[in-house]
Amino acid sequence: MKTKYVVLRRLAELDVEQAIAHYLTEGGADLALRFVDTLEDALREVGLRPAAGSPRYAHELNLPGLRTWPIRRFPYLVFHVDGGEYIDVWRVLHQQRDIPHWLDAIAE
């Protein structure tokens, strides 16, 4: 099975930076590193199986092809679209956020 290259948009990169800063402040370097390792695992899975993620928000927001993949042991979701040659990661959002609001700017 071929793994697709995973590309994070700038907003997704900012989401990750904010999450790392939060975990550094709240739990220290070990927790922040566990988050990074687990995020990397999730991104590998997305690259291997891009269609396996949940289409829930694709239906709710009328964004065909949008999928979400959970980051194991952390309350974050990876929002991505299969771009053909690569996986386009739009956002990495905490599950307690107003997700439709945070994805609204991308949909326009």
TAJO-V473059 format. One record per helix or strand of 3 or more residues. SS is the DSSP state (H for helix, E for strand). FROM is the first residue (numbers start at 0). TO is the last residue. If there is no record, write none. Layout:
# TAJO-V473059
SS,FROM,TO  SS,FROM,TO
This chain:
# TAJO-V473059
E,4,7  H,9,26  H,28,47  H,49,51  H,55,60  E,66,69  E,75,81  E,85,93  H,98,106
